[in-house]
């Protein structure tokens, strides 16, 4: 396996990643012995480029287990040589309750999260991240009123890819806009 770091792939491959930081995005790509891309990790910069945060990682289905772990380790080595002193792999919602429950409420929440892992993959994400012996930093969810907590939590889960977003196809919106444009103008009065 060969690993390289790039900001763009030849021929516009992976251009669909997009986002406001597309030009600063760093791709760490692993190629198999045959030269084909086996997997990649996309990082976006923060702290003026001295730190990187994992945005996406994908591998081809026919690649061996451990490919992403191998790619992450090589990314740490390669990006460290480029002056990056911190890499954020991701955050794990309710990670403290899964790792170090502080009481009966935390233990109950941890148990619930483990049961729900088949749908949300929070425990699996925590176990994957633990392989790299990370420093865990707390994050907090702030909301105005307890009734806002479910909606706020769902928004965080959508942002982190832990829950499917309600989908509306682009064509739904396009048809709605086209219908509005085709309507004749009406004068008031």
ChimeraX attribute file (.defattr): number of C-alpha atoms within 10 A of each C-alpha:
attribute: neighborCount
match mode: 1-to-1
recipient: residues
	/A:1	14
	/A:2	13
	/A:3	19
	/A:4	14
	/A:5	18
	/A:6	12
	/A:7	13
	/A:8	16
	/A:9	12
	/A:10	7
	/A:11	7
	/A:12	8
	/A:13	9
	/A:14	13
	/A:15	11
	/A:16	8
	/A:17	12
	/A:18	10
	/A:19	10
	/A:20	8
	/A:21	12
	/A:22	16
	/A:23	11
	/A:24	14
	/A:25	21
	/A:26	22
	/A:27	23
	/A:28	23
	/A:29	23
	/A:30	25
	/A:31	16
	/A:32	14
	/A:33	10
	/A:34	8
	/A:35	10
	/A:36	11
	/A:37	17
	/A:38	23
	/A:39	20
	/A:40	24
	/A:41	20
	/A:42	22
	/A:43	25
	/A:44	22
	/A:45	19
	/A:46	14
	/A:47	9
	/A:48	8
	/A:49	15
	/A:50	15
	/A:51	18
	/A:52	23
	/A:53	18
	/A:54	18
	/A:55	18
	/A:56	14
	/A:57	16
	/A:58	13
	/A:59	17
	/A:60	12
	/A:61	9
	/A:62	7
	/A:63	13
	/A:64	10
	/A:65	10
	/A:66	9
	/A:67	18
	/A:68	19
	/A:69	14
	/A:70	13
	/A:71	23
	/A:72	21
	/A:73	11
	/A:74	19
	/A:75	22
	/A:76	17
	/A:77	12
	/A:78	16
	/A:79	19
	/A:80	15
	/A:81	10
	/A:82	11
	/A:83	11
	/A:84	18
	/A:85	13
	/A:86	16
	/A:87	21
	/A:88	18
	/A:89	18
	/A:90	14
	/A:91	17
	/A:92	21
	/A:93	22
	/A:94	19
	/A:95	20
	/A:96	16
	/A:97	18
	/A:98	22
	/A:99	14
	/A:100	11
	/A:101	16
	/A:102	10
	/A:103	9
	/A:104	9
	/A:105	11
	/A:106	17
	/A:107	16
	/A:108	14
	/A:109	15
	/A:110	21
	/A:111	14
	/A:112	12
	/A:113	21
	/A:114	17
	/A:115	13
	/A:116	13
	/A:117	14
	/A:118	11
	/A:119	11
	/A:120	17
	/A:121	18
	/A:122	21
	/A:123	22
	/A:124	14
	/A:125	17
	/A:126	19
	/A:127	14
	/A:128	13
	/A:129	18
	/A:130	12
	/A:131	9
	/A:132	12
	/A:133	8
	/A:134	11
	/A:135	8
	/A:136	13
	/A:137	9
	/A:138	11
	/A:139	11
	/A:140	7
	/A:141	9
	/A:142	10
	/A:143	13
	/A:144	8
	/A:145	7
	/A:146	9
	/A:147	9
	/A:148	11
	/A:149	14
	/A:150	11
	/A:151	12
	/A:152	16
	/A:153	15
	/A:154	15
	/A:155	15
	/A:156	15
	/A:157	16
	/A:158	14
	/A:159	12
	/A:160	14
	/A:161	12
	/A:162	16
	/A:163	15
	/A:164	11
	/A:165	12
	/A:166	7
	/A:167	6
	/A:168	8
	/A:169	8
	/A:170	9
	/A:171	10
	/A:172	10
	/A:173	11
	/A:174	11
	/A:175	11
	/A:176	11
	/A:177	11
	/A:178	12
	/A:179	10
	/A:180	10
	/A:181	10
	/A:182	8
	/A:183	8
	/A:184	7
	/A:185	7
	/A:186	6
	/A:187	5
	/A:188	4
	/A:189	3
